[in-house]
Amino acid sequence: MVRMAKTVKNETVQRVPKGQAHPYVRWEGTPLWRAVERAVADLVQNKDLVEDEYREYIVGYICKIVDRRKRAVIAQLRSHSHS
């Protein structure tokens, strides 16, 4: 991933500086974004994940992958709910 600016730390969470764009803006603020961000925050808090990148890049990348594979993810969720 290409860094867009110097790291700005906000309570140990690296955030993209205000006003600075990132490549995942498309998903920001969506229910998917909020769910992934909460999961990442939980993993960091539990020390199961060490962030070495802007939080927006981590959350955004996961959102991008899930969005690309949403049909397969939805089909899998449906098949498990009928089991």
C-alpha positions as CSV (number, residue, x, y, z in Angstrom):
1,M,0.0,0.0,0.0
2,V,1.2,3.5,-0.8
3,R,1.6,5.8,2.1
4,M,-0.1,9.1,1.4
5,A,1.3,11.2,4.2
6,K,3.2,10.9,7.5
7,T,1.6,8.8,10.2
8,V,-0.6,10.7,12.6
9,K,-1.2,8.9,15.9
10,N,-4.5,9.3,17.6
11,E,-4.6,7.3,20.9
12,T,-2.2,4.7,19.4
13,V,-4.4,4.3,16.3
14,Q,-2.8,5.5,13.2
15,R,-5.2,7.6,11.2
16,V,-5.0,9.2,7.8
17,P,-4.6,13.0,8.4
18,K,-7.7,15.1,8.2
19,G,-8.3,16.3,4.7
20,Q,-6.1,13.6,3.2
21,A,-7.8,11.2,0.9
22,H,-7.3,7.4,1.0
23,P,-8.2,4.8,-1.6
24,Y,-11.0,3.3,0.4
25,V,-13.3,6.3,0.8
26,R,-16.0,4.5,-1.2
27,W,-16.7,2.2,1.8
28,E,-16.2,4.7,4.6
29,G,-19.3,5.1,6.8
30,T,-21.1,2.1,5.4
31,P,-22.4,-0.7,7.7
32,L,-19.6,-2.9,6.3
33,W,-17.0,-0.4,7.2
34,R,-18.4,0.0,10.8
35,A,-18.5,-3.8,11.3
36,V,-14.9,-4.3,10.0
37,E,-13.6,-1.3,12.0
38,R,-15.1,-2.6,15.2
39,A,-13.6,-6.1,14.5
40,V,-10.2,-4.5,13.9
41,A,-10.4,-2.4,17.0
42,D,-11.3,-5.5,19.1
43,L,-8.4,-7.4,17.6
44,V,-6.0,-4.6,18.4
45,Q,-7.4,-4.2,21.9
46,N,-7.0,-7.9,22.6
47,K,-3.5,-7.7,21.2
48,D,-4.3,-10.2,18.5
49,L,-3.4,-7.7,15.8
50,V,-0.6,-5.1,15.7
51,E,-1.4,-2.2,13.4
52,D,1.5,-0.9,11.3
53,E,-0.6,1.1,8.9
54,Y,-3.4,3.6,8.9
55,R,-6.6,2.1,10.4
56,E,-8.4,3.3,7.3
57,Y,-6.1,1.3,5.0
58,I,-6.6,-1.9,7.1
59,V,-10.4,-1.5,7.3
60,G,-10.7,-0.3,3.7
61,Y,-8.7,-3.2,2.3
62,I,-10.9,-5.7,4.1
63,C,-14.0,-3.9,2.9
64,K,-12.7,-4.0,-0.7
65,I,-12.1,-7.7,-0.6
66,V,-15.5,-8.5,1.0
67,D,-17.2,-6.2,-1.5
68,R,-15.5,-7.9,-4.4
69,R,-16.5,-11.3,-3.2
70,K,-19.9,-10.4,-1.8
71,R,-21.9,-12.8,-4.0
72,A,-19.9,-15.7,-2.8
73,V,-20.0,-14.4,0.8
74,I,-23.8,-14.0,0.7
75,A,-24.3,-17.5,-0.9
76,Q,-22.1,-19.0,1.8
77,L,-24.0,-17.2,4.6
78,R,-27.3,-18.4,3.1
79,S,-26.2,-22.0,2.9
80,H,-25.0,-22.0,6.5
81,S,-28.3,-20.4,7.7
82,H,-30.3,-23.3,6.2
83,S,-28.1,-26.0,7.9
